[in-house]
Amino acid sequence: MESAPNAQATWPDDLYDLLKRHGIRQVALVPDAGHARLIRRCEADNDLRVVTVTTEEEGVALMQGAWLGGQKAVLLMQSSGVGNCINMLSLSAIHRCPMPMIVTMRGDFGEFNPAQVPMGQATQAVLEAMGTIVHRADRAEDVIPTAEATLKLAFNTFRPAATLIGQRVLGAKTFGKDD
Amino acid sequence: MLDRREICAEVLRDRGPMLCVASLGAAAWDITAIGDGPQNLPLWGGMGGAAMIGLGLALAQPEVPVLVIAGDGEMLMAVGSLATIAHQAPRNLAVLVLDNEHYGETGMQATATRHGTDLLVMAQGAGISRTRRIASLDDVRALRAEALAMQGPLFALAKIDPAPKPLVLPPREGALLQARMREHLLGPSAHTA
């Protein structure tokens, strides 16, 4: 089982619709399997600027620039990337800049790879230490309402906010060892 | 060697609509010494983020030239963003690095550029094809003309005199710095969006 939603799951397409409904124009990302379908939808949309960054903190700075210029942006990443963002999240507190993040979890429910666990288990604490309001979605039906709450919190109250999509939703990557 | 404040004065002279993002430390003091206002975002934090803030701003305002002024320490921390900028290729973004080969705010420790690292070659390697070495104020004027004509993405590197300049501090309230640029670009609706 890959750590990506199966073909029957509708929430990746629903997330795309949500981003459109909230007027998102720039999507910063470091790819993750959990976000693959959403990324494909965004790349196919000429009104969304997909900015593939070399490290996630670039995405935090991009959100700051987008907001300065009057556009809404969002950062998509895997939980390991949250660790790369810590100091750059200062920009949100310094300027009161909205910074919504949608994070696919690893090192979480049923993880196979020990290397994913340290950052995965620290993800929520690290975000909260930098003033981010964090909500988890651990059931498929919770993903959209939770992500919508994150977008509203970020853009209406001018702060970092994150939705963590749990591995219980995504499935655990097992490298073929399903036992 | 060129004087950093003379470079900044020249590149920001007759700037028209040009927006300027300056990295924390000396670059922020430099643009403030030339003249503070809503077209400037002098940074107090987020080291390594100046070029990407410039990219987000340039993508959001594609008809407005955006200039990022960064120190060498700042740019060394963010060389990956040069690849990101090259890939996005915004014609209205220019990055000017003021390279004094030192970390100026922390006791003048040497940076990698003191030991042979060439940020202009790194920018070229990242895929930014329009690069310029700044060796005179005429070069600065040429950079300004290219930036205002939005012929980017541009990357320019100026080796500068490392002697420190008088501190000229911008407002320290970041919410003000952000709000004034948004209002400049978007009008009063910036605050009700």
Interface residues (C-beta under 8 A of the other chain):
Chain A: R25 Q26 R49 V51 T52 V53 T54 T55 E57 E58 G59 V60 A61 L62 M63 Q64 G65 A66 W67 L68 G69 G70 Q71 A73 N87 M88 S90 L91 I94 H95 R96 C97
Chain B: V21 L41 W44 G45 G46 M47 G48 G49 A50 A51 M52 I53 G54 L55 G56 L57 A58 L59 A60 Q61 V64 A78 G80 S81 A83 T84 H87 Q88 G174 A175 L177 Q178 M181 R182 L185 L186 A190 A193
